[in-house]
Amino acid sequence: MILLMKKIKIFLDCNVLIAGLASTKGASAVILRLIEADVFEIYISQQVLEEAERNLKKKLPEFLSYYFYVIKYLPITIIQDFKKKNVKLTKLFPKRSDQTIFQTAQKLQPDYFLTLNRKHFHQVPIRKIATFKIRTPAQFLDEWPKPV
Protein backbone atom coordinates (compact mmCIF):
# COMPACT_ATOMS: atom_id res chain seq x y z
CA MET A 1 0.00 0.00 0.00
CA ILE A 2 1.38 3.41 -0.98
CA LEU A 3 0.56 6.35 1.25
CA LEU A 4 0.61 9.74 -0.39
CA MET A 5 1.59 12.67 1.78
CA LYS A 6 -0.34 15.90 1.40
CA LYS A 7 1.85 18.57 -0.15
CA ILE A 8 3.02 21.30 2.19
CA LYS A 9 1.31 24.59 1.36
CA ILE A 10 3.81 27.47 1.20
CA PHE A 11 3.37 31.20 0.65
CA LEU A 12 6.56 32.84 -0.71
CA ASP A 13 7.77 36.37 -0.13
CA CYS A 14 9.49 38.19 -2.99
CA ASN A 15 12.90 38.20 -1.29
CA VAL A 16 12.98 34.37 -1.36
CA LEU A 17 12.15 34.40 -5.06
CA ILE A 18 14.82 37.01 -5.81
CA ALA A 19 17.48 35.28 -3.70
CA GLY A 20 16.68 31.96 -5.39
CA LEU A 21 17.01 33.51 -8.84
CA ALA A 22 20.21 35.38 -8.04
CA SER A 23 22.10 32.38 -6.69
CA THR A 24 22.54 28.73 -7.59
CA LYS A 25 23.51 27.99 -4.00
CA GLY A 26 21.74 28.72 -0.76
CA ALA A 27 18.40 27.76 0.70
CA SER A 28 16.31 30.01 -1.57
CA ALA A 29 17.83 28.37 -4.66
CA VAL A 30 17.07 24.95 -3.18
CA ILE A 31 13.47 26.04 -2.61
CA LEU A 32 13.16 27.05 -6.28
CA ARG A 33 14.51 23.67 -7.40
CA LEU A 34 12.01 21.90 -5.13
CA ILE A 35 9.23 24.05 -6.57
CA GLU A 36 10.34 23.03 -10.06
CA ALA A 37 10.16 19.38 -8.94
CA ASP A 38 6.56 20.07 -7.79
CA VAL A 39 7.30 19.01 -4.21
CA PHE A 40 5.19 21.74 -2.57
CA GLU A 41 1.97 23.63 -3.16
CA ILE A 42 3.34 27.14 -3.77
CA TYR A 43 1.49 30.46 -3.65
CA ILE A 44 2.59 34.00 -4.40
CA SER A 45 0.41 37.09 -4.25
CA GLN A 46 0.07 39.65 -7.01
CA GLN A 47 1.85 42.22 -4.83
CA VAL A 48 4.77 39.85 -4.22
CA LEU A 49 5.13 39.37 -7.98
CA GLU A 50 5.06 43.10 -8.61
CA GLU A 51 7.65 43.75 -5.87
CA ALA A 52 9.92 41.02 -7.21
CA GLU A 53 9.74 42.33 -10.78
CA ARG A 54 10.27 45.94 -9.69
CA ASN A 55 13.28 45.02 -7.51
CA LEU A 56 14.82 42.84 -10.21
CA LYS A 57 14.46 45.60 -12.82
CA LYS A 58 16.12 48.07 -10.48
CA LYS A 59 18.85 45.94 -8.87
CA LEU A 60 19.35 42.70 -10.85
CA PRO A 61 18.00 43.14 -14.39
CA GLU A 62 20.16 40.26 -15.65
CA PHE A 63 17.84 37.86 -13.77
CA LEU A 64 14.56 39.10 -15.26
CA SER A 65 14.44 36.35 -17.89
CA TYR A 66 14.78 33.71 -15.15
CA TYR A 67 12.01 35.43 -13.20
CA PHE A 68 9.64 35.32 -16.18
CA TYR A 69 10.52 31.66 -16.76
CA VAL A 70 9.78 30.78 -13.12
CA ILE A 71 6.44 32.59 -13.15
CA LYS A 72 5.38 31.02 -16.44
CA TYR A 73 6.60 27.44 -16.09
CA LEU A 74 6.94 26.52 -12.42
CA PRO A 75 3.90 25.19 -10.52
CA ILE A 76 3.14 28.40 -8.65
CA THR A 77 -0.37 29.70 -7.96
CA ILE A 78 -0.76 33.46 -8.07
CA ILE A 79 -3.42 34.78 -5.70
CA GLN A 80 -5.09 38.16 -5.30
CA ASP A 81 -3.97 40.42 -2.48
CA PHE A 82 -6.21 40.71 0.55
CA LYS A 83 -6.45 44.33 1.62
CA LYS A 84 -8.58 45.13 4.62
CA LYS A 85 -7.89 47.85 7.15
CA ASN A 86 -6.73 46.31 10.41
CA VAL A 87 -5.64 48.70 13.16
CA LYS A 88 -3.79 46.01 15.12
CA LEU A 89 -1.74 45.02 12.06
CA THR A 90 -1.04 48.65 11.20
CA LYS A 91 0.70 48.99 14.56
CA LEU A 92 2.77 45.84 13.93
CA PHE A 93 3.73 46.58 10.32
CA PRO A 94 5.16 50.03 9.57
CA LYS A 95 4.93 49.32 5.82
CA ARG A 96 1.45 48.89 4.36
CA SER A 97 2.85 46.48 1.75
CA ASP A 98 4.09 44.11 4.48
CA GLN A 99 0.70 44.26 6.17
CA THR A 100 -1.01 43.33 2.90
CA ILE A 101 1.36 40.41 2.35
CA PHE A 102 0.73 39.16 5.89
CA GLN A 103 -3.05 39.52 5.55
CA THR A 104 -2.98 37.70 2.22
CA ALA A 105 -1.03 34.84 3.79
CA GLN A 106 -3.45 34.75 6.75
CA LYS A 107 -6.40 34.45 4.39
CA LEU A 108 -4.69 31.72 2.36
CA GLN A 109 -3.89 29.67 5.49
CA PRO A 110 -0.62 28.10 4.29
CA ASP A 111 1.43 25.73 6.40
CA TYR A 112 4.46 28.02 6.00
CA PHE A 113 5.30 31.56 5.00
CA LEU A 114 8.88 31.73 3.73
CA THR A 115 10.56 35.12 3.96
CA LEU A 116 14.00 36.60 4.47
CA ASN A 117 12.47 39.74 5.98
CA ARG A 118 13.50 39.22 9.60
CA LYS A 119 12.91 42.86 10.52
CA HIS A 120 9.15 42.73 10.00
CA PHE A 121 7.90 39.16 9.73
CA HIS A 122 10.05 37.21 12.19
CA GLN A 123 9.14 39.30 15.24
CA VAL A 124 7.46 37.58 18.21
CA PRO A 125 4.19 39.60 18.07
CA ILE A 126 3.79 38.68 14.39
CA ARG A 127 4.54 34.99 15.00
CA LYS A 128 1.98 34.93 17.83
CA ILE A 129 -0.89 36.03 15.59
CA ALA A 130 0.16 34.14 12.46
CA THR A 131 -1.91 31.07 11.58
CA PHE A 132 1.15 29.55 9.88
CA LYS A 133 4.84 29.02 10.57
CA ILE A 134 7.09 31.89 9.51
CA ARG A 135 10.51 30.64 8.45
CA THR A 136 13.50 31.61 6.38
CA PRO A 137 14.18 29.12 3.59
CA ALA A 138 17.12 27.69 5.57
CA GLN A 139 15.00 27.23 8.71
CA PHE A 140 12.29 25.54 6.65
CA LEU A 141 14.73 23.16 4.98
CA ASP A 142 16.19 22.23 8.37
CA GLU A 143 12.82 21.22 9.77
CA TRP A 144 11.13 19.94 6.60
CA PRO A 145 10.28 16.24 6.91
CA LYS A 146 11.82 15.08 3.64
CA PRO A 147 9.97 12.30 1.80
CA VAL A 148 11.62 8.92 2.05
C-alpha positions as CSV (number, residue, x, y, z in Angstrom):
1,M,0.0,0.0,0.0
2,I,1.4,3.4,-1.0
3,L,0.6,6.4,1.3
4,L,0.6,9.7,-0.4
5,M,1.6,12.7,1.8
6,K,-0.3,15.9,1.4
7,K,1.9,18.6,-0.2
8,I,3.0,21.3,2.2
9,K,1.3,24.6,1.4
10,I,3.8,27.5,1.2
11,F,3.4,31.2,0.6
12,L,6.6,32.8,-0.7
13,D,7.8,36.4,-0.1
14,C,9.5,38.2,-3.0
15,N,12.9,38.2,-1.3
16,V,13.0,34.4,-1.4
17,L,12.1,34.4,-5.1
18,I,14.8,37.0,-5.8
19,A,17.5,35.3,-3.7
20,G,16.7,32.0,-5.4
21,L,17.0,33.5,-8.8
22,A,20.2,35.4,-8.0
23,S,22.1,32.4,-6.7
24,T,22.5,28.7,-7.6
25,K,23.5,28.0,-4.0
26,G,21.7,28.7,-0.8
27,A,18.4,27.8,0.7
28,S,16.3,30.0,-1.6
29,A,17.8,28.4,-4.7
30,V,17.1,24.9,-3.2
31,I,13.5,26.0,-2.6
32,L,13.2,27.1,-6.3
33,R,14.5,23.7,-7.4
34,L,12.0,21.9,-5.1
35,I,9.2,24.1,-6.6
36,E,10.3,23.0,-10.1
37,A,10.2,19.4,-8.9
38,D,6.6,20.1,-7.8
39,V,7.3,19.0,-4.2
40,F,5.2,21.7,-2.6
41,E,2.0,23.6,-3.2
42,I,3.3,27.1,-3.8
43,Y,1.5,30.5,-3.7
44,I,2.6,34.0,-4.4
45,S,0.4,37.1,-4.2
46,Q,0.1,39.6,-7.0
47,Q,1.9,42.2,-4.8
48,V,4.8,39.8,-4.2
49,L,5.1,39.4,-8.0
50,E,5.1,43.1,-8.6
51,E,7.6,43.8,-5.9
52,A,9.9,41.0,-7.2
53,E,9.7,42.3,-10.8
54,R,10.3,45.9,-9.7
55,N,13.3,45.0,-7.5
56,L,14.8,42.8,-10.2
57,K,14.5,45.6,-12.8
58,K,16.1,48.1,-10.5
59,K,18.9,45.9,-8.9
60,L,19.3,42.7,-10.8
61,P,18.0,43.1,-14.4
62,E,20.2,40.3,-15.7
63,F,17.8,37.9,-13.8
64,L,14.6,39.1,-15.3
65,S,14.4,36.4,-17.9
66,Y,14.8,33.7,-15.2
67,Y,12.0,35.4,-13.2
68,F,9.6,35.3,-16.2
69,Y,10.5,31.7,-16.8
70,V,9.8,30.8,-13.1
71,I,6.4,32.6,-13.2
72,K,5.4,31.0,-16.4
73,Y,6.6,27.4,-16.1
74,L,6.9,26.5,-12.4
75,P,3.9,25.2,-10.5
76,I,3.1,28.4,-8.6
77,T,-0.4,29.7,-8.0
78,I,-0.8,33.5,-8.1
79,I,-3.4,34.8,-5.7
80,Q,-5.1,38.2,-5.3
81,D,-4.0,40.4,-2.5
82,F,-6.2,40.7,0.6
83,K,-6.5,44.3,1.6
84,K,-8.6,45.1,4.6
85,K,-7.9,47.9,7.1
86,N,-6.7,46.3,10.4
87,V,-5.6,48.7,13.2
88,K,-3.8,46.0,15.1
89,L,-1.7,45.0,12.1
90,T,-1.0,48.7,11.2
91,K,0.7,49.0,14.6
92,L,2.8,45.8,13.9
93,F,3.7,46.6,10.3
94,P,5.2,50.0,9.6
95,K,4.9,49.3,5.8
96,R,1.4,48.9,4.4
97,S,2.8,46.5,1.8
98,D,4.1,44.1,4.5
99,Q,0.7,44.3,6.2
100,T,-1.0,43.3,2.9
101,I,1.4,40.4,2.4
102,F,0.7,39.2,5.9
103,Q,-3.1,39.5,5.6
104,T,-3.0,37.7,2.2
105,A,-1.0,34.8,3.8
106,Q,-3.5,34.8,6.8
107,K,-6.4,34.5,4.4
108,L,-4.7,31.7,2.4
109,Q,-3.9,29.7,5.5
110,P,-0.6,28.1,4.3
111,D,1.4,25.7,6.4
112,Y,4.5,28.0,6.0
113,F,5.3,31.6,5.0
114,L,8.9,31.7,3.7
115,T,10.6,35.1,4.0
116,L,14.0,36.6,4.5
117,N,12.5,39.7,6.0
118,R,13.5,39.2,9.6
119,K,12.9,42.9,10.5
120,H,9.1,42.7,10.0
121,F,7.9,39.2,9.7
122,H,10.1,37.2,12.2
123,Q,9.1,39.3,15.2
124,V,7.5,37.6,18.2
125,P,4.2,39.6,18.1
126,I,3.8,38.7,14.4
127,R,4.5,35.0,15.0
128,K,2.0,34.9,17.8
129,I,-0.9,36.0,15.6
130,A,0.2,34.1,12.5
131,T,-1.9,31.1,11.6
132,F,1.1,29.6,9.9
133,K,4.8,29.0,10.6
134,I,7.1,31.9,9.5
135,R,10.5,30.6,8.5
136,T,13.5,31.6,6.4
137,P,14.2,29.1,3.6
138,A,17.1,27.7,5.6
139,Q,15.0,27.2,8.7
140,F,12.3,25.5,6.7
141,L,14.7,23.2,5.0
142,D,16.2,22.2,8.4
143,E,12.8,21.2,9.8
144,W,11.1,19.9,6.6
145,P,10.3,16.2,6.9
146,K,11.8,15.1,3.6
147,P,10.0,12.3,1.8
148,V,11.6,8.9,2.1
